[in-house]
Amino acid sequence: MTSTPLVSIILPIYNAAPYLKECLDSIFSQTYTFFEIIAINDGSEDHPETIIELYKDSRLHYFENEANIGVAKTLNKAIALAKGDYLLRMDADDIQRPEKIKKQVDFMLNHPETSILGTSFSQFKYDRPLFNNLPTGDSQIKLELFFKSALCHPTVMMDRRMFKIHGYRCNENQRTAEDYNLWIDASIGGLKFANLPEKLLVYRQHSNQNTFRYFDDLMELDDSLRLKLANFFFKKIIEKYGRHLYLNFIYNLFENLNELKAIKKMVLEIRKSSIPSISHQEVSQFWKIKWENYLLNYCYNYNNSGAADSFRLARFYMADASFYSLKGVKKKLLFILVCLRLKKGPSR
């Protein structure tokens, strides 16, 4: 037992009493048992302590904030209290599969260079489907971070040394997106990521989650975080082409043909850039695929406004190497037909 790493499960609780018992039952049903739970009630109004009192297990440590201080401050408080070599993030409304912790511990022991390990996930009945086909390798996770978080926060296990040695913390000035910010800081710092492909967590959606409560803040923060990462690795390129152009590309937003040509030049320069710990071939291929997707979406959603614009765009598209790939053949043919017939194309 003494040679087995101790896992500290970080469990912030805020108005999640209807789901808390199911969550805790899934933790105590794990095949891996050498863990502690740091559960912190962050000013809940639904009395989660009545659920906590049902468990007479010495591995469960319960704390209460005097008032609601937010998830970032609560996570930092829990991390400071934790004793484990590995920190396992968990939300009080989700469920872990019985083998989750065991599989993550085994991976971390066999890959000590990895600091952050997530897993894929399934969902309860959802209001909106979430992307769970997550990249598994370090390079692909880091590249995907330029567009969105490539890890599901409540699945993540972290090597505690990233906090003790590197001094990382959840940003307490943010009401949401604290995980995305942490992954970006870790990526800039050169730490290693991985995702297990198995769906080892069942993720729940409801209106009390920060994603819904602070949705507008989340959108604004995500933009600032994308630019934070881009400015670190592509500072001169972002200064040359502008934040607006870069974010339009990230979001698949379309304005005009001149902007499209500028975005192509920007992406070509990004493809020539270097990112430490990622091969140049991987960087180039990743941004190549993103450009192809953007161009295909642009052309398919292009609003035809006359012969001159139609033929200019068709000529631009057909001059691009991506036109001759087999990807999106139906969309490509439809676009060419729209141009030739000079009819209004699909609306944006």
GUROVO-478441 format. One record per residue (C-alpha): x, y, z; residue in one letter. Coordinates in nm, 4 decimals, decimal comma, padded with zeros to 6 digits. Example, Ala and Ser with C-alpha at 12.3 -4.5 7.8 and 13.67 -1.06 7.14 Angstrom:
<kevos>
<kevo x="01,2300" y="-00,4500" z="00,7800" resn="A"/>
<kevo x="01,3670" y="-00,1060" z="00,7140" resn="S"/>
</kevos>
This chain:
<kevos>
<kevo x="00,0000" y="00,0000" z="00,0000" resn="M"/>
<kevo x="00,2785" y="00,2437" z="00,0866" resn="T"/>
<kevo x="00,4237" y="00,2101" z="-00,2648" resn="S"/>
<kevo x="00,0897" y="00,2981" z="-00,4225" resn="T"/>
<kevo x="00,0441" y="00,6668" z="-00,5068" resn="P"/>
<kevo x="-00,2194" y="00,8502" z="-00,3099" resn="L"/>
<kevo x="-00,4871" y="01,0225" z="-00,5155" resn="V"/>
<kevo x="-00,6596" y="01,3350" z="-00,3863" resn="S"/>
<kevo x="-01,0033" y="01,3842" z="-00,5395" resn="I"/>
<kevo x="-01,0840" y="01,7546" z="-00,5587" resn="I"/>
<kevo x="-01,4624" y="01,7970" z="-00,5256" resn="L"/>
<kevo x="-01,6092" y="02,1501" z="-00,5168" resn="P"/>
<kevo x="-01,9796" y="02,1517" z="-00,4313" resn="I"/>
<kevo x="-02,2253" y="02,4263" z="-00,5190" resn="Y"/>
<kevo x="-02,6015" y="02,3608" z="-00,5146" resn="N"/>
<kevo x="-02,5549" y="02,0032" z="-00,6340" resn="A"/>
<kevo x="-02,7327" y="01,8156" z="-00,3531" resn="A"/>
<kevo x="-02,9749" y="01,6325" z="-00,5892" resn="P"/>
<kevo x="-02,6765" y="01,4672" z="-00,7610" resn="Y"/>
<kevo x="-02,4181" y="01,4466" z="-00,4820" resn="L"/>
<kevo x="-02,5035" y="01,1001" z="-00,3494" resn="K"/>
<kevo x="-02,4829" y="00,9468" z="-00,6961" resn="E"/>
<kevo x="-02,1476" y="01,1201" z="-00,7454" resn="C"/>
<kevo x="-02,0033" y="01,0007" z="-00,4124" resn="L"/>
<kevo x="-02,1332" y="00,6471" z="-00,4651" resn="D"/>
<kevo x="-01,9453" y="00,6347" z="-00,7952" resn="S"/>
<kevo x="-01,6246" y="00,7408" z="-00,6184" resn="I"/>
<kevo x="-01,6569" y="00,4878" z="-00,3368" resn="F"/>
<kevo x="-01,7301" y="00,2162" z="-00,5959" resn="S"/>
<kevo x="-01,3921" y="00,2618" z="-00,7637" resn="Q"/>
<kevo x="-01,1712" y="-00,0430" z="-00,8124" resn="T"/>
<kevo x="-00,8793" y="00,1740" z="-00,6990" resn="Y"/>
<kevo x="-00,9272" y="00,2566" z="-00,3310" resn="T"/>
<kevo x="-00,6171" y="00,4412" z="-00,2078" resn="F"/>
<kevo x="-00,7562" y="00,7927" z="-00,2325" resn="F"/>
<kevo x="-00,8855" y="01,0826" z="-00,0261" resn="E"/>
<kevo x="-01,1705" y="01,3187" z="-00,1116" resn="I"/>
<kevo x="-01,1357" y="01,6907" z="-00,0482" resn="I"/>
<kevo x="-01,4983" y="01,8056" z="-00,0681" resn="A"/>
<kevo x="-01,5626" y="02,1778" z="-00,0229" resn="I"/>
<kevo x="-01,9092" y="02,3268" z="00,0019" resn="N"/>
<kevo x="-01,8852" y="02,6638" z="-00,1719" resn="D"/>
<kevo x="-02,1787" y="02,8409" z="-00,0080" resn="G"/>
<kevo x="-02,4495" y="02,6047" z="-00,1297" resn="S"/>
<kevo x="-02,8103" y="02,6778" z="-00,0409" resn="E"/>
<kevo x="-02,9340" y="02,3170" z="-00,0664" resn="D"/>
<kevo x="-02,7516" y="02,1723" z="00,2376" resn="H"/>
<kevo x="-02,5124" y="01,9166" z="00,0871" resn="P"/>
<kevo x="-02,3930" y="01,8338" z="00,4402" resn="E"/>
<kevo x="-02,7039" y="01,6181" z="00,4835" resn="T"/>
<kevo x="-02,5710" y="01,3978" z="00,2031" resn="I"/>
<kevo x="-02,2128" y="01,4039" z="00,3311" resn="I"/>
<kevo x="-02,3276" y="01,2843" z="00,6751" resn="E"/>
<kevo x="-02,4480" y="00,9576" z="00,5201" resn="L"/>
<kevo x="-02,0862" y="00,8512" z="00,4600" resn="Y"/>
<kevo x="-01,8774" y="00,7266" z="00,7511" resn="K"/>
<kevo x="-01,5567" y="00,6878" z="00,5548" resn="D"/>
<kevo x="-01,2307" y="00,8336" z="00,6819" resn="S"/>
<kevo x="-01,1203" y="00,9072" z="00,3246" resn="R"/>
<kevo x="-01,3868" y="01,1777" z="00,2928" resn="L"/>
<kevo x="-01,2787" y="01,5203" z="00,4223" resn="H"/>
<kevo x="-01,5507" y="01,7851" z="00,4188" resn="Y"/>
<kevo x="-01,5003" y="02,1610" z="00,4403" resn="F"/>
<kevo x="-01,7304" y="02,4615" z="00,4085" resn="E"/>
<kevo x="-01,6599" y="02,8075" z="00,2731" resn="N"/>
<kevo x="-01,8223" y="03,0823" z="00,4779" resn="E"/>
<kevo x="-01,9687" y="03,2237" z="00,1583" resn="A"/>
<kevo x="-01,9683" y="03,1480" z="-00,2126" resn="N"/>
<kevo x="-01,6180" y="03,2357" z="-00,3345" resn="I"/>
<kevo x="-01,6313" y="03,0744" z="-00,6792" resn="G"/>
<kevo x="-01,4925" y="02,7569" z="-00,8279" resn="V"/>
<kevo x="-01,1388" y="02,8856" z="-00,8953" resn="A"/>
<kevo x="-01,0744" y="02,9931" z="-00,5344" resn="K"/>
<kevo x="-01,2376" y="02,6751" z="-00,4075" resn="T"/>
<kevo x="-01,0148" y="02,4599" z="-00,6302" resn="L"/>
<kevo x="-00,7020" y="02,6403" z="-00,5118" resn="N"/>
<kevo x="-00,8113" y="02,5892" z="-00,1512" resn="K"/>
<kevo x="-00,8689" y="02,2174" z="-00,2123" resn="A"/>
<kevo x="-00,5340" y="02,1771" z="-00,3869" resn="I"/>
<kevo x="-00,3597" y="02,3342" z="-00,0863" resn="A"/>
<kevo x="-00,5336" y="02,0853" z="00,1449" resn="L"/>
<kevo x="-00,4614" y="01,7799" z="-00,0706" resn="A"/>
<kevo x="-00,1900" y="01,5304" z="00,0193" resn="K"/>
<kevo x="-00,1886" y="01,3096" z="-00,2884" resn="G"/>
<kevo x="00,0763" y="01,2700" z="-00,5536" resn="D"/>
<kevo x="-00,2034" y="01,2941" z="-00,8092" resn="Y"/>
<kevo x="-00,4950" y="01,5370" z="-00,8009" resn="L"/>
<kevo x="-00,8166" y="01,4155" z="-00,9573" resn="L"/>
<kevo x="-01,0740" y="01,6773" z="-01,0551" resn="R"/>
<kevo x="-01,4388" y="01,5855" z="-01,0064" resn="M"/>
<kevo x="-01,7698" y="01,7732" z="-01,0252" resn="D"/>
<kevo x="-02,0407" y="01,6994" z="-00,7690" resn="A"/>
<kevo x="-02,3011" y="01,6310" z="-01,0378" resn="D"/>
<kevo x="-02,1075" y="01,3789" z="-01,2496" resn="D"/>
<kevo x="-02,0438" y="01,0040" z="-01,2204" resn="I"/>
<kevo x="-01,7173" y="00,8113" z="-01,2564" resn="Q"/>
<kevo x="-01,7017" y="00,4671" z="-01,4122" resn="R"/>
<kevo x="-01,5708" y="00,2086" z="-01,1585" resn="P"/>
<kevo x="-01,2338" y="00,1634" z="-01,3334" resn="E"/>
<kevo x="-01,1624" y="00,5324" z="-01,3982" resn="K"/>
<kevo x="-00,9118" y="00,6097" z="-01,1229" resn="I"/>
<kevo x="-00,7286" y="00,2782" z="-01,1676" resn="K"/>
<kevo x="-00,6805" y="00,3367" z="-01,5395" resn="K"/>
<kevo x="-00,5593" y="00,6906" z="-01,4876" resn="Q"/>
<kevo x="-00,3177" y="00,5966" z="-01,2099" resn="V"/>
<kevo x="-00,1769" y="00,3132" z="-01,4214" resn="D"/>
<kevo x="-00,1228" y="00,5510" z="-01,7130" resn="F"/>
<kevo x="00,0458" y="00,8154" z="-01,4974" resn="M"/>
<kevo x="00,2786" y="00,5560" z="-01,3424" resn="L"/>
<kevo x="00,3759" y="00,4248" z="-01,6851" resn="N"/>
<kevo x="00,4104" y="00,7745" z="-01,8370" resn="H"/>
<kevo x="00,5758" y="00,9891" z="-01,5674" resn="P"/>
<kevo x="00,6435" y="01,2623" z="-01,8245" resn="E"/>
<kevo x="00,2671" y="01,3306" z="-01,8402" resn="T"/>
<kevo x="00,1408" y="01,6044" z="-01,6073" resn="S"/>
<kevo x="-00,2247" y="01,6276" z="-01,7146" resn="I"/>
<kevo x="-00,4411" y="01,3295" z="-01,8088" resn="L"/>
<kevo x="-00,8055" y="01,3469" z="-01,9120" resn="G"/>
<kevo x="-01,0453" y="01,0887" z="-02,0478" resn="T"/>
<kevo x="-01,3325" y="01,0810" z="-02,2910" resn="S"/>
<kevo x="-01,6851" y="01,0918" z="-02,1471" resn="F"/>
<kevo x="-02,0489" y="01,0151" z="-02,2128" resn="S"/>
<kevo x="-02,3462" y="01,2342" z="-02,1239" resn="Q"/>
<kevo x="-02,6731" y="01,2146" z="-01,9421" resn="F"/>
<kevo x="-02,9724" y="01,3496" z="-02,1326" resn="K"/>
<kevo x="-02,8350" y="01,6780" z="-02,2617" resn="Y"/>
<kevo x="-02,9493" y="02,0212" z="-02,3722" resn="D"/>
<kevo x="-02,6639" y="02,0344" z="-02,6212" resn="R"/>
<kevo x="-02,4254" y="01,7569" z="-02,7282" resn="P"/>
<kevo x="-02,0648" y="01,8105" z="-02,6227" resn="L"/>
<kevo x="-01,7613" y="01,7217" z="-02,8312" resn="F"/>
<kevo x="-01,6203" y="01,4059" z="-02,6720" resn="N"/>
<kevo x="-01,4019" y="01,2759" z="-02,9549" resn="N"/>
<kevo x="-01,1017" y="01,4245" z="-02,7775" resn="L"/>
<kevo x="-00,7455" y="01,4029" z="-02,9116" resn="P"/>
<kevo x="-00,5336" y="01,1602" z="-02,7111" resn="T"/>
<kevo x="-00,1731" y="01,2657" z="-02,7798" resn="G"/>
<kevo x="00,0203" y="01,5586" z="-02,6360" resn="D"/>
<kevo x="00,0809" y="01,7350" z="-02,9685" resn="S"/>
<kevo x="-00,2793" y="01,7160" z="-03,0871" resn="Q"/>
<kevo x="-00,4152" y="01,8331" z="-02,7512" resn="I"/>
<kevo x="-00,1802" y="02,1326" z="-02,7517" resn="K"/>
<kevo x="-00,2713" y="02,2220" z="-03,1089" resn="L"/>
<kevo x="-00,6444" y="02,1934" z="-03,0431" resn="E"/>
<kevo x="-00,6048" y="02,4374" z="-02,7525" resn="L"/>
<kevo x="-00,5673" y="02,7144" z="-03,0109" resn="F"/>
<kevo x="-00,9372" y="02,6574" z="-03,0890" resn="F"/>
<kevo x="-01,0912" y="02,5180" z="-02,7702" resn="K"/>
<kevo x="-01,0216" y="02,3203" z="-02,4566" resn="S"/>
<kevo x="-00,9214" y="01,9689" z="-02,5571" resn="A"/>
<kevo x="-00,9809" y="01,8166" z="-02,2138" resn="L"/>
<kevo x="-01,2989" y="01,7578" z="-02,0149" resn="C"/>
<kevo x="-01,2202" y="01,9260" z="-01,6824" resn="H"/>
<kevo x="-01,4047" y="01,6865" z="-01,4444" resn="P"/>
<kevo x="-01,2180" y="01,3901" z="-01,5952" resn="T"/>
<kevo x="-00,8680" y="01,5293" z="-01,5403" resn="V"/>
<kevo x="-00,5946" y="01,3830" z="-01,3211" resn="M"/>
<kevo x="-00,2919" y="01,6069" z="-01,2605" resn="M"/>
<kevo x="00,0546" y="01,5460" z="-01,1260" resn="D"/>
<kevo x="00,0689" y="01,7569" z="-00,8098" resn="R"/>
<kevo x="00,4190" y="01,8738" z="-00,9014" resn="R"/>
<kevo x="00,2726" y="02,1072" z="-01,1631" resn="M"/>
<kevo x="00,1368" y="02,3126" z="-00,8737" resn="F"/>
<kevo x="00,4248" y="02,2662" z="-00,6278" resn="K"/>
<kevo x="00,7186" y="02,3051" z="-00,8670" resn="I"/>
<kevo x="00,5754" y="02,5169" z="-01,1471" resn="H"/>
<kevo x="00,3516" y="02,7285" z="-00,9272" resn="G"/>
<kevo x="00,0362" y="02,6992" z="-01,1389" resn="Y"/>
<kevo x="-00,2950" y="02,8085" z="-00,9888" resn="R"/>
<kevo x="-00,6507" y="02,8440" z="-01,1077" resn="C"/>
<kevo x="-00,7067" y="03,2076" z="-01,2031" resn="N"/>
<kevo x="-00,9207" y="03,3475" z="-00,9221" resn="E"/>
<kevo x="-01,0126" y="03,6559" z="-01,1270" resn="N"/>
<kevo x="-01,2206" y="03,4394" z="-01,3606" resn="Q"/>
<kevo x="-01,5703" y="03,3177" z="-01,2767" resn="R"/>
<kevo x="-01,5440" y="03,0504" z="-01,5439" resn="T"/>
<kevo x="-01,2980" y="02,8971" z="-01,7968" resn="A"/>
<kevo x="-01,0468" y="02,8428" z="-01,5163" resn="E"/>
<kevo x="-00,9637" y="02,5037" z="-01,6662" resn="D"/>
<kevo x="-00,8946" y="02,6343" z="-02,0183" resn="Y"/>
<kevo x="-00,6674" y="02,9016" z="-01,8712" resn="N"/>
<kevo x="-00,4775" y="02,6393" z="-01,6706" resn="L"/>
<kevo x="-00,4276" y="02,4159" z="-01,9758" resn="W"/>
<kevo x="-00,2978" y="02,7106" z="-02,1785" resn="I"/>
<kevo x="-00,0515" y="02,8062" z="-01,9026" resn="D"/>
<kevo x="00,0633" y="02,4441" z="-01,8850" resn="A"/>
<kevo x="00,1014" y="02,4254" z="-02,2632" resn="S"/>
<kevo x="00,3079" y="02,7443" z="-02,2697" resn="I"/>
<kevo x="00,5160" y="02,5981" z="-01,9867" resn="G"/>
<kevo x="00,5876" y="02,2842" z="-02,1895" resn="G"/>
<kevo x="00,4027" y="02,0345" z="-01,9686" resn="L"/>
<kevo x="00,2779" y="01,7104" z="-02,1264" resn="K"/>
<kevo x="-00,0875" y="01,6194" z="-02,1839" resn="F"/>
<kevo x="-00,2779" y="01,3023" z="-02,2688" resn="A"/>
<kevo x="-00,6383" y="01,1795" z="-02,2917" resn="N"/>
<kevo x="-00,7555" y="00,8226" z="-02,2458" resn="L"/>
<kevo x="-01,0008" y="00,7344" z="-02,5254" resn="P"/>
<kevo x="-01,2337" y="00,5386" z="-02,2950" resn="E"/>
<kevo x="-01,5521" y="00,7102" z="-02,1746" resn="K"/>
<kevo x="-01,4792" y="00,6939" z="-01,8040" resn="L"/>
<kevo x="-01,7086" y="00,9711" z="-01,6794" resn="L"/>
<kevo x="-02,0769" y="01,0492" z="-01,7272" resn="V"/>
<kevo x="-02,1155" y="01,4247" z="-01,7648" resn="Y"/>
<kevo x="-02,4299" y="01,6050" z="-01,6550" resn="R"/>
<kevo x="-02,5697" y="01,9342" z="-01,7875" resn="Q"/>
<kevo x="-02,8038" y="02,1624" z="-01,5977" resn="H"/>
<kevo x="-02,8783" y="02,5331" z="-01,5687" resn="S"/>
<kevo x="-02,6854" y="02,5797" z="-01,2440" resn="N"/>
<kevo x="-02,3487" y="02,5044" z="-01,4063" resn="Q"/>
<kevo x="-02,1032" y="02,7897" z="-01,4582" resn="N"/>
<kevo x="-02,1151" y="02,7263" z="-01,8332" resn="T"/>
<kevo x="-02,4791" y="02,8342" z="-01,8311" resn="F"/>
<kevo x="-02,4677" y="03,0859" z="-01,5448" resn="R"/>
<kevo x="-02,1795" y="03,2843" z="-01,6952" resn="Y"/>
<kevo x="-02,2189" y="03,2052" z="-02,0636" resn="F"/>
<kevo x="-02,1451" y="03,5586" z="-02,1894" resn="D"/>
<kevo x="-01,8368" y="03,5815" z="-01,9676" resn="D"/>
<kevo x="-01,7263" y="03,2418" z="-02,0950" resn="L"/>
<kevo x="-01,7402" y="03,3507" z="-02,4604" resn="M"/>
<kevo x="-01,5359" y="03,6639" z="-02,3873" resn="E"/>
<kevo x="-01,2840" y="03,4749" z="-02,1758" resn="L"/>
<kevo x="-01,2408" y="03,2038" z="-02,4364" resn="D"/>
<kevo x="-01,1498" y="03,4707" z="-02,6924" resn="D"/>
<kevo x="-00,8927" y="03,6270" z="-02,4621" resn="S"/>
<kevo x="-00,7437" y="03,2856" z="-02,3850" resn="L"/>
<kevo x="-00,7201" y="03,1885" z="-02,7521" resn="R"/>
<kevo x="-00,5407" y="03,5153" z="-02,8179" resn="L"/>
<kevo x="-00,3159" y="03,4607" z="-02,5150" resn="K"/>
<kevo x="-00,1949" y="03,1318" z="-02,6606" resn="L"/>
<kevo x="-00,1676" y="03,2647" z="-03,0160" resn="A"/>
<kevo x="00,0237" y="03,5742" z="-02,9064" resn="N"/>
<kevo x="00,2739" y="03,3582" z="-02,7204" resn="F"/>
<kevo x="00,3606" y="03,1424" z="-03,0216" resn="F"/>
<kevo x="00,2579" y="03,3615" z="-03,3171" resn="F"/>
<kevo x="00,2947" y="03,7131" z="-03,1782" resn="K"/>
<kevo x="00,4330" y="03,8772" z="-03,4934" resn="K"/>
<kevo x="00,1751" y="03,7076" z="-03,7150" resn="I"/>
<kevo x="-00,1155" y="03,8186" z="-03,4934" resn="I"/>
<kevo x="00,0212" y="04,1741" z="-03,4886" resn="E"/>
<kevo x="00,0551" y="04,1688" z="-03,8666" resn="K"/>
<kevo x="-00,2944" y="04,0416" z="-03,9504" resn="Y"/>
<kevo x="-00,4887" y="04,1524" z="-03,6432" resn="G"/>
<kevo x="-00,6914" y="03,9875" z="-03,3668" resn="R"/>
<kevo x="-01,0173" y="04,0264" z="-03,5586" resn="H"/>
<kevo x="-00,8919" y="03,8307" z="-03,8575" resn="L"/>
<kevo x="-00,7481" y="03,5539" z="-03,6389" resn="Y"/>
<kevo x="-01,0708" y="03,5145" z="-03,4376" resn="L"/>
<kevo x="-01,2822" y="03,5129" z="-03,7560" resn="N"/>
<kevo x="-01,0759" y="03,2173" z="-03,8715" resn="F"/>
<kevo x="-01,1066" y="03,0409" z="-03,5356" resn="I"/>
<kevo x="-01,4852" y="03,0873" z="-03,5332" resn="Y"/>
<kevo x="-01,5447" y="03,0110" z="-03,9027" resn="N"/>
<kevo x="-01,6809" y="03,3610" z="-03,9584" resn="L"/>
<kevo x="-01,7028" y="03,4944" z="-04,3129" resn="F"/>
<kevo x="-01,6948" y="03,8550" z="-04,4340" resn="E"/>
<kevo x="-01,5552" y="03,9059" z="-04,7840" resn="N"/>
<kevo x="-01,3161" y="03,7683" z="-05,0425" resn="L"/>
<kevo x="-01,0336" y="04,0079" z="-04,9563" resn="N"/>
<kevo x="-01,0453" y="03,8894" z="-04,5966" resn="E"/>
<kevo x="-01,0443" y="03,5287" z="-04,7148" resn="L"/>
<kevo x="-00,7242" y="03,5916" z="-04,9103" resn="K"/>
<kevo x="-00,5658" y="03,7573" z="-04,6048" resn="A"/>
<kevo x="-00,6640" y="03,4628" z="-04,3839" resn="I"/>
<kevo x="-00,4990" y="03,2239" z="-04,6296" resn="K"/>
<kevo x="-00,1740" y="03,4234" z="-04,6070" resn="K"/>
<kevo x="-00,1977" y="03,4281" z="-04,2270" resn="M"/>
<kevo x="-00,2484" y="03,0517" z="-04,2066" resn="V"/>
<kevo x="00,0441" y="02,9903" z="-04,4430" resn="L"/>
<kevo x="00,2690" y="03,1902" z="-04,2087" resn="E"/>
<kevo x="00,1367" y="03,0037" z="-03,9045" resn="I"/>
<kevo x="00,2093" y="02,6729" z="-04,0781" resn="R"/>
<kevo x="00,5748" y="02,7740" z="-04,1030" resn="K"/>
<kevo x="00,5950" y="02,8557" z="-03,7305" resn="S"/>
<kevo x="00,7637" y="02,6430" z="-03,4662" resn="S"/>
<kevo x="00,6075" y="02,5234" z="-03,1423" resn="I"/>
<kevo x="00,8377" y="02,3534" z="-02,8882" resn="P"/>
<kevo x="00,7719" y="01,9806" z="-02,8337" resn="S"/>
<kevo x="00,5615" y="01,9579" z="-03,1525" resn="I"/>
<kevo x="00,7137" y="01,8578" z="-03,4842" resn="S"/>
<kevo x="00,6961" y="02,1066" z="-03,7694" resn="H"/>
<kevo x="00,5122" y="01,8478" z="-03,9790" resn="Q"/>
<kevo x="00,2378" y="01,8145" z="-03,7153" resn="E"/>
<kevo x="00,2004" y="02,1925" z="-03,6844" resn="V"/>
<kevo x="00,1797" y="02,2377" z="-04,0607" resn="S"/>
<kevo x="-00,0658" y="01,9525" z="-04,1121" resn="Q"/>
<kevo x="-00,2936" y="02,0655" z="-03,8300" resn="F"/>
<kevo x="-00,3296" y="02,4207" z="-03,9634" resn="W"/>
<kevo x="-00,3610" y="02,2892" z="-04,3192" resn="K"/>
<kevo x="-00,6668" y="02,0876" z="-04,2181" resn="I"/>
<kevo x="-00,8149" y="02,3830" z="-04,0299" resn="K"/>
<kevo x="-00,7692" y="02,6010" z="-04,3413" resn="W"/>
<kevo x="-00,9336" y="02,3414" z="-04,5646" resn="E"/>
<kevo x="-01,2335" y="02,3241" z="-04,3313" resn="N"/>
<kevo x="-01,2588" y="02,7014" z="-04,3193" resn="Y"/>
<kevo x="-01,2398" y="02,7414" z="-04,6968" resn="L"/>
<kevo x="-01,4937" y="02,4665" z="-04,7562" resn="L"/>
<kevo x="-01,7363" y="02,6251" z="-04,5098" resn="N"/>
<kevo x="-01,6782" y="02,9680" z="-04,6600" resn="Y"/>
<kevo x="-01,7553" y="02,8544" z="-05,0114" resn="C"/>
<kevo x="-02,0541" y="02,6453" z="-04,9117" resn="Y"/>
<kevo x="-02,2061" y="02,9315" z="-04,7119" resn="N"/>
<kevo x="-02,1065" y="03,2042" z="-04,9579" resn="Y"/>
<kevo x="-02,3847" y="03,4412" z="-05,0605" resn="N"/>
<kevo x="-02,3689" y="03,4890" z="-05,4366" resn="N"/>
<kevo x="-02,3992" y="03,8577" z="-05,5249" resn="S"/>
<kevo x="-02,3261" y="03,8504" z="-05,8958" resn="G"/>
<kevo x="-02,1116" y="03,7074" z="-06,1716" resn="A"/>
<kevo x="-01,7909" y="03,8949" z="-06,0924" resn="A"/>
<kevo x="-01,7753" y="03,7891" z="-05,7263" resn="D"/>
<kevo x="-01,8854" y="03,4365" z="-05,8111" resn="S"/>
<kevo x="-01,6103" y="03,3763" z="-06,0634" resn="F"/>
<kevo x="-01,3465" y="03,5456" z="-05,8460" resn="R"/>
<kevo x="-01,4293" y="03,3154" z="-05,5560" resn="L"/>
<kevo x="-01,4558" y="03,0082" z="-05,7797" resn="A"/>
<kevo x="-01,1159" y="03,0861" z="-05,9305" resn="R"/>
<kevo x="-00,9656" y="03,1400" z="-05,5835" resn="F"/>
<kevo x="-01,1146" y="02,8139" z="-05,4546" resn="Y"/>
<kevo x="-01,0080" y="02,6056" z="-05,7545" resn="M"/>
<kevo x="-00,6549" y="02,7432" z="-05,7294" resn="A"/>
<kevo x="-00,6265" y="02,6144" z="-05,3737" resn="D"/>
<kevo x="-00,4828" y="02,2654" z="-05,3304" resn="A"/>
<kevo x="-00,7653" y="02,1687" z="-05,0973" resn="S"/>
<kevo x="-01,0136" y="02,1850" z="-05,3856" resn="F"/>
<kevo x="-00,8612" y="01,8730" z="-05,5396" resn="Y"/>
<kevo x="-00,8880" y="01,6578" z="-05,2283" resn="S"/>
<kevo x="-01,1780" y="01,4139" z="-05,1930" resn="L"/>
<kevo x="-01,3020" y="01,5875" z="-04,8798" resn="K"/>
<kevo x="-01,6430" y="01,7527" z="-04,9040" resn="G"/>
<kevo x="-01,7032" y="01,6617" z="-05,2698" resn="V"/>
<kevo x="-02,0783" y="01,7246" z="-05,2455" resn="K"/>
<kevo x="-02,0268" y="02,0714" z="-05,1003" resn="K"/>
<kevo x="-01,7655" y="02,1559" z="-05,3632" resn="K"/>
<kevo x="-01,9883" y="02,0518" z="-05,6522" resn="L"/>
<kevo x="-02,2814" y="02,2434" z="-05,5078" resn="L"/>
<kevo x="-02,0705" y="02,5551" z="-05,4740" resn="F"/>
<kevo x="-01,9460" y="02,5367" z="-05,8337" resn="I"/>
<kevo x="-02,3034" y="02,4869" z="-05,9579" resn="L"/>
<kevo x="-02,4145" y="02,7908" z="-05,7585" resn="V"/>
<kevo x="-02,1388" y="02,9981" z="-05,9174" resn="C"/>
<kevo x="-02,2151" y="02,8813" z="-06,2699" resn="L"/>
<kevo x="-02,5882" y="02,9339" z="-06,2416" resn="R"/>
<kevo x="-02,5417" y="03,2710" z="-06,0693" resn="L"/>
<kevo x="-02,8096" y="03,1885" z="-05,8185" resn="K"/>
<kevo x="-02,8078" y="03,2927" z="-05,4562" resn="K"/>
<kevo x="-02,6170" y="03,0288" z="-05,2642" resn="G"/>
<kevo x="-02,6888" y="02,8831" z="-04,9208" resn="P"/>
<kevo x="-02,7498" y="03,1497" z="-04,6567" resn="S"/>
<kevo x="-02,4998" y="03,2079" z="-04,3810" resn="R"/>
</kevos>
